[in-house]
Amino acid sequence: MTRIKRGSIARKRRTKIRLFTSSFRGAHSRLTQTVTQQKIKALVSAHRDRDRKKRGFRGLWINRINAVIGKNQKYIYTSYRNLLYNLYKRQLLLNRKIVAQIAILKGNCLFMIANEITRS
């Protein structure tokens, strides 16, 4: 049986992994074993942090709505919790992102929506 040399195939595989980690520093971009470990770690972190980013933005939107409502308590006779509860009760399909943008850009519009909701 003839001998099969795998050098070129293994080199292609390693080169492909190294392209992913080419921007890493030191041994993390050069040594094959370290490169594979760092690639796995990078992909795990990216997957985890996508969920964290969504969680962070939701908190930011809630804080923005709270800030606008709390700052102008005399105009809106409701809290953040009551505002969203009434939005869903009236079946107005506005998520927290849209309500936060309305609150920041057009505060008066949010007050009009809130007063309409609480009156009816």
Long-range contacts (C-beta under 8 A, 24 or more apart in sequence): 57-97, 58-96, 60-100, 61-96, 61-97, 61-99, 61-100, 62-96, 62-100, 64-100, 64-103, 64-104, 65-96, 65-99, 65-100, 65-103, 67-103, 68-103, 68-104, 68-107, 68-110, 69-103, 69-114, 72-107, 72-111, 75-111, 75-115, 76-110, 76-111, 76-114, 76-115, 77-114, 77-115, 77-118, 78-114, 78-117, 78-118, 82-118, 83-114, 83-117, 86-114, 86-117, 86-118, 87-117, 90-117, 90-120, 92-117
